[in-house]
C-alpha cells in the first residue's frame, strides 16, 4: 500500500510505515532544514512527489495514495505552548488544510485511510470541542474515525503521550486498528514520598498522570531517566522531547532530561596499567590515594551504560542529552542520525527530534493497519 506523508518533518511516519511494508510516494514539508534531513535519511527518488507548502496545494495536484499521514502542528494545542488557541490558531489550524484537500478529491480518488497525530491536550483543549471538531470534519468528508492515546514509553525510554486518529473511508474497511495491546496496568511503586511533583516511582510501575494544567513539577512526575533541573533524580524514562531540547539545566522543575555521567577516582589517568600503590579504580566509599608531590589525582568518567545501573559513586555530573540520544529516544537508527547530522546543525537536529513522531509506535500502528486492509483484498 502507498501513502503520502504531510507535515513530514524528518520522516517518522515514513520510517515507521516503510518498516511495516508500506511505500511512501511523496511528502510535504515547509521547513527547509527538515527537508534536508528527510532527503538524507529516506533518499526519495527524483520522481517522488513533493510540495513545500500545504496551503498552496490543490487537490488535483496530489497523486493518488492509499493513505495520508499528518502529524499536524501542535504549537497552539500543547500545554507547553505560549498561546493555547487550539484549532483556531495559525499553526494547529493547518489541520483544516488536510480536510480541504480531501474534500476536493473525487470519491474514487480519496485515500482509503488517514492517520493523524497530535499532543494529548487535543483531547481536552477548549473543553473537548476541538477534538469533537476533528472528528466532525473527518465525518463530513466521508471518514469514520477511531483513536487511541499512546505513550512512547511502551516502546522507548521516553514519556511521550500522543493521540493517534485513524479515519477510515466509509466505502472501505469496517475493522478496527485500535486498541493496540500496549497499556501498562502495573500498580505504581512509590520510592520517595511527598507532595505530587516530588514523588519518585519505581521503573517497574507507572507514573503520575499528566494533567491538563501540566507544567512545572506538579504534573510531570514518574519514570524519567534524569530530571535536568535544580533537583535531579535518577529514573529510567526520559521526559517528552521538545523542539528546543538543548537548553541544558533550567530553573523550571519538570522541564528537560539529561544523562548522569559517573566518575571514579584515578591517581594518574594516563598510566592505566600501573597499579600505583593499589587498585587504580577505587570502590564507592573507599579512601582515595594519599596525595604526593609526584602524583596527579584525576577522575575517570563514563556513561551509565558502561558503569551499570548501580551508579554508586558520589562523584559525577549531569549533562544534557546529545542529538544522537534524542534521535534514539524517537526510535531512529544511528545510521539515520548520522545522515541527518551531515546536513544539519545540532540545533536543527534537536528541533527535528522534538517535533517528530516515535518510529516504533508508527511501525506498530502500521502493522495493524496493514493487517486490516489486506484482509479486505
Buried (B, 14 or more C-beta within 10 A) or exposed (E): BBBBBBBBBBBBBBBBBBBBEBEBBBBBBBBEBBBBBBBBBBEBEEEBBBBEEBEEBEBEEBEEBBBBBBBBBBBBBBBBBEEBBBBEBEBBBBBBBBBBBBBBBEEEBBBBBBBBBBBBBBBBBBEEEBBEBBBEBBEEBBBBBBBBBBBBBBBBBBBBBBBBBBBBBEEBBEEEBBEBEBEEEEEBEEEEEEEEBBBBBBBEBBBBEBEEEBBEBBBBBBBBBBBBBEEBBBBBBBBBBBBEBBEEBEEEBBBBBBBBBBBBBBBBEEEEEEEBEEEBEBEEEEEEBEEEEEBEEBBBBBEBEEBEEEBEBEEBEBBBBBBBBBBBBBBBEEEBBEBBBEBBEEEBBBBBBBBBBBBBBBBBBBBBBBEBBEEEE
